[in-house]
Amino acid sequence: MDLYPNFNYFHIISRARDHSLKNEWFAFNVLKIEREKDMEGVAETIDTVASKFEQLKAFDETKAGVKGLVDAGIKKIPQIFVLPQDKDSTIGRGDTEKGRISIPVIDLEGVENDSRIHEEVVEKIREACERWGFFQVVNHGIPVSVLEEMLSGVRRFYEQDTETKKLYYTRDVERKVVYNSNFDLYSAAAANWRDTFFCFMAPHPPMPQDLPDSCREIQIEYCSHVMRLGVGLFGILSEALGLEPSRLIDMECAKGLTFLAHYYPACPQPELTLGASKHTDDAFLTILLQDQIGGLQACLDNRWVDIPPVPGALVINVGDMLQLISNDKLRSVEHRVLANREGPRVSVACFFSTSLMPSSKKYGPIKELLSQDNPPKYRETTVQEFVSHAYSKGLDGNSSLLHFKI
């Protein structure tokens, strides 16, 4: 059945040639056009799509990211960053639920050598992951000096000479270090007010010389600390699920680590855009280091709740893959980052996932958690398949888990 009976595809192709846009992005967006009553309406929509593509391409080719716009002294944000009215139309802090809900801050001091404290922490983390999907940890074993230097290293990378930074700018995810603005730039409803560089730090980390000079040493040191913390947290999460402490580690949930360093410049019109659109994380677990500016929010009980910076703390959240293997016992919760007149905001997200690395290992709901009353809710998948799906759809506000539901 033809879903678009009024489409004249020869006309579409002709318009595409007029704009030199014979590419997958253009085709994808043309197919999203709703049924039109006349070809004039279709042509007008195609012109709009073409115009947006040209704006995105011009921005992308500067290789200077959002920071480049701010450095140029803009007073109004470009249209490509303006969020459509039907997408998170209330994006200011006014829709945040103040005071009623707070994300727990859990002290890990003594968790390894005091059985009473250990049991209390397991219970607190279980409750946090089942109810909120988020919690913060203090006394986690990573020195404050390391946290501060990691944030400083990210600032050094973004604030170095633009021509030096451009050497890392790419959309080729197979590069050792990938720096760009918005991984889903060409498919998102609106671009986010954020620049990012990322690399895979485990199981096959890049050679030290492949990492940027500005943050090389601290990035390696910080990730080694994060790996140790992650292994400990997976042990606690295993116990929280009623499993042997080594179970999630044995399942290789901590095998991979993806490092993402985000830079959110000050925004002249923060009410019109977002630092990061509503999304869930496609990993097993995320460990987030954020500076003191704030802006991170989680969607809890259909309300946006601030996750305020706590000195020396790290934010932990359940990822989609952990929700999948726990058969919805642990929650991967939607979250976003607000744009801010104050800035730059800097954060480092470490995802426990082998990401796009080729793998045949299948993950599905853990059998010990299933019963006749609790059958599997998801089909088996590989991490590569799951992340590829998430990457292809971008931050569209829809959970990747829906694609894997039984």
Disulfide bonds with the S-S distance in Angstrom:
none
